Amino acid sequence: MSRQDWFTGKRWGMFTHYLPVPAGDGTGQYCSAEDWNRRIDRFDAELLASHLHEVGADYFCITIGQNSGHYCAPNPVYDELVGISPSKCTRRDLIADISAALAPYGIDLWVYLPSGAPCAEPQAVERLEWVDGRGERLASFQRKWEAVIREWSLRWGTKVKGWWIDGCYYPEDMYNFPDEPNFASLAAAIRSGNPDAVVGFNRGLEYPFLLQSSSDDYTAGEVGEWLPVPSARELESLNGKKLHVLSYLGQTWSLGEPRFPDELVVGYSKLICGKGGIITWDAPLEINGAIPEAYRRQMKVLNEALK
């Protein structure tokens, strides 16, 4: 069985950035550990699952965390490495709970994680030996981050079917080496709990349709304000791996009202699916995990058009 088999029958999915974004600078640094725990405790995984079933999504992707250092699942390896107390990793394992809520509907779960340390958390940056910028291999950091990822992967096992790894902006400096740490060792850590998990490494907006390594199972496909069309040469270069596109339905990632008319969302999605790909649309969630009504309406239109 090939990991590519997971994509069989898949058309589209929903992605969300569920983060502690305050009214301040957006880093989450004003959200305390207890505030974050209270918020995650109120998240209604069953309500989210029912909404995803209602709109017809084939899979769902959620952020484990991002730059603030707040994560929506426990990780004792991370806690030991960074020494932050109280931990900003939640007591509740929201990822496991969402997976359990999705299972009766046959909806698969992906997770998002940056490839770097949480840059707005100075103690984590220091303890993990992270440097944000070109020119550093950061072997010590990579080994620590692989250990953090391995802990989550082993915790969740087959409950998580896919990983979207952000921020692989400097592959020539950090990952493209025959010896470890490299893309292969990072992928091995990600798949330690589920060897069949599909993985994509994101280099950024400039290369949405190019695979970054032999360990990728699909194109990261990050698309921003414009909606590009993959060329025949790009499709040929995939060599049997999956074309995948990720963009946002709102004004930006998980913010604002829907920016496109239904016809454009449907047309671009049909174009990608018609080229053998799948498409993932980002939309916000309400604090309790509900998909806002305006997005549910548009997703239902999309789903009906892709049947």
N, C-alpha and C positions, 0 to 999 in steps of 0.2 A: 504493500500500500504506500502511495506517495502522499506527501503533505499537500500536493496540488489537488488531491481528491477533495480536500475540505471545501474548495471553491465551487464544486459541482452544485448547480442549482441556486447559487447565491447571486443576487442582483444588486441589492443596495442595503446599506446599514446606516445607523445614526451614531454620531460621535458627540461627546460633550466635554467641555472643560469645566469640571465641577471643582472650583477652587475658592479659597477664602479671600475673595477680592473685596477689600474695604472701600470706603469712600476716599481714602487717602491716596497713596501712590500705586496701589494695585499689587504690591509685593506680598501682602498678607502679614506683614510684620506686626501689625496692630491687632491681630487676632490671636488671643492667648490659646494655650493648649486646651484649657478647659472650655473656652468658647467653641473651639473646633470640635471637641468631643460632643458638646451639646448639640451642635449643628448636625453632625453625622448620626447621632442617636435619634434625631427626629426624621431622618431620611426614610421615606416609605418605599422600600424596594418593591413591594408587591404592587403599589400604585404605578411606579415606573414600568414594571413588567406588563401590567395591563394596558398601559398607553402604547408601549412598543408593539404589543400584539394588535391593538386597535389600528395602528397605522401600517402594519404589515412589514416591519423591518425584519430582515433576515439575521442581523447581528447588531450588537451594540458595543461601543467602545467608550470607556470612561478613563479619565486621568486618575492614576494612583496619587499623583502629586505633581508639582512643577517647581517653580523657582523659590517659593517662600519657605520650603522645608516642612510644610504640613502635608501629611500623607493619610489616606483614608483606610489604612489597615495597619496592624501591629507589625513591627520588624525589630526583634531584639538585636540582630546583628548591626543594623543601622544605629540603634540606641547606644550600643557598646562602643562603636567606632567614634561617634560624634560627641557623646557625653552630655547631651542636652537634657536637662531635667527642669520641669516635667516634660516628658516626651511629647513631640508634636505628631507622632504616629498615634492614630486613634486606638482606643481600647477595643472598639467594635471593628470587626473585619467586614467592611462594607462590600468589598469585592466578592467575598464568599457569599454574603447574603444576597447580592444582586444575582449572582450566578444561580443560586438556589431558586430565586423567584422567577428567573427566565426559563428554567429547565422545563416546567410543564407546558410552556408554549413552543418549545423547540427553537428558541432564539439563543444564539451563541454569544459569548462574551469575549471581547478584546480588552486589553488595557494599554494605556499610554504611559510612557515614562521618558524623561530626558536622559541623554547619555552622559550628562554632567551633573555635578553636585548642585544643590539648591543655592544659586548665586546670591540670593538675598539673605542667606543665613550664614553670617561670618564664621561662626564657630564650626559649622559643618564644612565650609570651604577650607578652613585651616586644618582640621583633623583629617579630612579626606585627601588632603594634598592636591586640591584642584586649582588649576589655572585656566581661566577662560581666555583663549586666544591661540593664534597660530604659532607653530614652531616648537611645541612641546609634545613628547610622546606620552608623558604622564603615566608611566608603567605602574607606579605604586598606587596612584589613584585608581587606575583601571582595575587592578586586582581587588581593591577594596569595594569598588562599585559592583563588580561581578559577584562578590560575596553577598552584598545587599540584595541584588537581583535574585541570586540563587535561593536565598531564604524565602522570598516571596513565591518564587516559582515552585519550590518544594511544598510550600504551605498550600497552594491552590491546586497543584497537579493538573488534572484534565478539566477542571472547572473553567480554566482560561484557555481559549482556543487560539488566540492571536495576540501579538505584541506589536505596537507601533512605537519605534524608538526615535525620539526627536534629537536634533542638535548634533548630528554627526557631520559637522561643518568642515572638519580638517582631516579627512581620511588618510591623506598622504603622510600626515604628521603622527597620527595616533593609531591607525588600524591596519594600514596596508603593509603588513610585514609577514614574512613566512613563519616567524617565531612568535609565541604568545608574550604579552596580550595582543590580540588582534580581533578582527571581525569574527573569526571562527571561535575564539575563546569566549567572546561576549555572547554569541549565539548559543554556545553550549551552556552557559550559565542560564540564559533565558529559557532554554528547553530542558533544563535539568528535571523539572517536575512533569513536563509533558513533551516527550520527543516529537510529537506530531503537531506542536504549536507552530503556526505560521508567523513569520517575522519579517518586518520591513524596517530598514534604516533610512532615516530622513536626512538628506544633505541640505535641504532648503528649497526655496522657490525656483531656483535657476535650473534644477534638474529633476522635474517632477516625474518624468517617464523613463528614467535611467536607473537600473539596479546598481547599488553601491558595492555589492560583493557577491560571491558565490553562495553566501549564507542567506541572502535575501530570498524570500518566497514570492514577493510581490513588490511592485513599485510603491514607494512611500506616497508619491503623487500629490504632494502639497501644492495647492492652487489657491491664490489669493483673490485679488480684485478682478483679474481677467481669467477667462476660461479657455485654455489652450486646447488644441487638438493634437493628439499624438500622431507623429509622422509614420509613414510606412517603414522607414529605417529604424525608428525607435521601437516599433512593434517587433520587427525582425530581430533586434538585439536582445529581446527578452528570452529567447531560446527556451520557450515552453513555460517560463515563469508567468505569473499573473499580472496583467495590467490592472492597476488600481488607482483611483483618483480620490483625493480628499479635499473638500472645500467647505465653505460655510454658507448657510442659508440666511443668516442675519447680517447686520452691518459689519461685523467682524467676528472673530471667534467667540461664540457663545454669548453674544451681546446684541441688543437691539431687536427691532422688528424685522420680519422677512424682507429682503432687499429685491428679490426677483419676482416677476409674474410667474404664475404656475407654468405657462407655456415654455418659458426658458428653462426652468428646473427640469421639466419633463423632457424637453428636446435635448439638452446637454446630457442628461442621464441616459437617454436612448442612444445617443451617439457613442458614449463610452461602452455601454453594454453591447451595442452592435459591433464593436471592434473586439469583442470577447472579454471585456473588462467588467469590473464591478466599481461602484461609486459609493463613497461614504460622505454623508452630509452632516456637518456640525450644526447643532442648535442648542440653545440654552435650556437649562432645567430651572424650575422654581426651587426654592430652598428645600421643600419637602420631597423633591424628586419628580414632581409632575412635569410633563412636557406642556408648555404653554399652548393654549387652544389654537392660536394663529398658525403655529408650526404643525400641530396635529392635523389641522385641516389641509395644509399644503402637502404634507407627507402622505395623507390618504389619497390625494389626487395623483401624486407620483406613483404610489404603489399600484393603483388601479391601471394607470397607463402602462406600467411595466409588466403586467400580467400576461 
